[in-house]
Amino acid sequence: MKKDMVKIFISRIPGLSTKEKNLVLKQFPLLTDLVKLTNGDLEYILNRKFGNKIFNSKLILDEAEKIFNSLSGSQIEIISYSNKKYPPQLREIFDPPFLLYKKGGELKHEMPVIAVVGTRKASQIALRSAYNLGVEIADYKIYLVSGLALGIDQAAHKGVVGRNGNAIAVLGNGIDYFYPKENARLGQEIIDLGGVILSEYPPGTPPFKYNFPERNRIISGLCNSLVVIEAPHKSGALISAEFALDQGRDVYVHRCSINSRKGAGCRRLLFEGADIIESLGDFISFREAV
């Protein structure tokens, strides 16, 4: 448990990349040494100026203790970058999370993962398509990862849960509650079925708007392939797709999005070379053809 406290402390140091946090952890594995660090120490260790970020060990220690104490009896597990439970595909991305907070079952690294993302204000045909794709993913014993938002995320997760499948939900807020609250029951069903809820944000973190683009890099980083179902020009789903492309993942557009008035972003992805699928069978055919 003391190791968890050290990792929480390092995770709350502002302005550091995950690579830099791992360097600090390697050199200072004891909390008694960490709390003595100063701005100058960090600048020396990292070989760069620390900028406007002020390192206040007392404030960070208070925050870390508050987070640590909130985990007691909560069934929330901490998975650090160096932990063998950390998803290996997530390690590959640019600046992966230093810490993941997890609730639910174990992540089975050998299982393929498909991400399904799209607009919160989806059409009925898009919602049905997302649900049906979730059902197929469950039947094929594949993980589905999404953001547990309203709309496409919700429908895809419901499809998986309805078939007792494997789901991963990545939150843009603290892992101690579900946002939006309408999906609290769905989130609990994912846990009850042995699925996984993940967040890089500690308990108590509000769903700040800027959290969600950061969250999207985790959704895409966890998957092997990503499917977009309805996405307007300005859509978080497109951010996920851009992350996926940068991370070397395959990106697909669901056929129902092509003529949808809410599918302008999907049509842009098609123009940029994304393939079209309508079912998991199409997806598997593409994979076998490569």
C-alpha positions, 0 to 999 in steps of 0.5 A, spaced: 500 500 500 505 504 501 507 503 494 501 506 491 501 512 496 508 513 492 505 512 485 499 517 487 504 522 489 508 522 483 501 522 479 499 529 482 506 532 480 504 537 475 507 538 468 510 531 468 510 526 462 509 519 464 516 518 462 518 523 466 514 520 472 517 513 471 524 517 472 522 520 478 519 513 481 525 509 479 530 514 482 525 516 488 521 509 490 520 512 497 515 517 500 520 520 505 525 522 499 519 524 495 516 529 500 523 533 500 524 534 493 524 541 490 523 545 484 530 545 483 531 538 484 526 536 479 529 541 474 536 537 475 533 530 475 529 532 468 534 536 465 529 541 463 526 548 466 520 546 470 516 552 467 511 555 471 509 549 474 510 550 482 512 543 485 509 544 492 510 537 496 506 539 502 500 540 497 501 534 493 502 530 499 495 532 502 492 531 495 495 524 495 493 522 502 486 524 500 486 520 494 489 514 498 484 514 503 478 514 499 480 508 496 480 504 502 474 499 502 472 502 495 474 496 491 478 501 486 485 498 484 491 502 482 494 500 476 501 503 474 505 503 468 510 499 470 505 494 473 504 487 469 496 488 469 497 495 465 494 494 458 500 492 453 497 496 447 496 502 451 504 502 453 505 503 446 501 510 445 504 517 446 504 519 453 500 513 456 497 514 463 502 513 468 496 511 473 489 507 471 484 507 476 480 500 475 473 497 478 471 490 476 474 484 473 481 483 470 483 485 463 485 479 459 491 482 455 490 476 450 483 478 448 482 483 442 479 489 443 474 493 438 472 501 440 465 503 438 464 511 438 460 516 435 455 522 437 451 523 443 445 525 439 444 519 435 439 517 430 435 511 431 438 507 426 445 509 428 443 507 435 440 500 433 447 499 429 451 500 435 447 496 439 447 490 434 454 491 433 455 490 441 451 484 440 456 481 435 462 483 439 459 479 445 458 473 441 465 473 438 468 474 445 471 480 444 472 486 448 468 492 446 471 499 449 467 505 449 466 512 453 459 510 457 457 517 454 449 517 452 448 515 445 452 511 441 457 509 447 451 507 451 447 503 445 454 499 444 455 497 451 448 495 452 448 490 446 454 487 450 451 487 456 445 484 453 449 478 451 453 478 457 459 480 453 466 483 455 466 491 456 471 496 458 468 503 459 473 509 460 471 515 464 472 522 463 471 523 471 473 520 477 472 512 478 468 513 484 461 515 480 458 514 473 457 520 468 452 521 466 448 519 471 443 516 467 448 510 465 450 508 472 446 502 472 449 500 465 456 501 468 454 497 474 452 491 470 458 492 466 462 491 473 457 485 475 459 481 468 466 482 470 467 488 465 472 493 467 471 501 468 477 505 467 479 512 469 486 516 469 482 521 474 482 519 481 476 519 485 472 526 486 475 528 479 469 532 476 467 531 469 471 537 466 470 538 459 477 538 457 478 531 460 474 527 455 479 529 449 484 526 454 480 520 455 479 519 448 486 517 447 485 511 452 479 508 448 483 508 442 489 506 445 486 500 448 483 497 442 486 494 436 481 497 431 476 503 432 469 503 429 465 510 428 458 510 428 455 517 426 459 523 428 458 530 426 464 535 424 465 537 431 465 530 435 469 527 440 468 521 436 473 524 431 478 526 436 478 518 438 479 516 430 485 521 430 488 518 436 487 511 433 490 513 426 496 516 430 497 510 434 497 505 428 490 502 429 485 501 424 479 506 423 472 504 420 466 507 419 459 504 419 455 504 413 449 507 417 453 513 417 454 515 410 448 518 408 446 521 415 445 528 416 449 527 423 455 523 419 459 529 416 465 527 420 464 520 418 464 522 410 471 525 412 474 519 415 471 515 408 475 521 404 481 520 408 481 512 407 477 509 412 473 502 410 466 501 411 463 496 415 456 494 417 457 488 421 462 484 425 463 479 419 465 485 414 470 487 419 473 480 420 473 479 412 477 486 412 482 483 417 483 476 413 484 480 407 490 484 410 
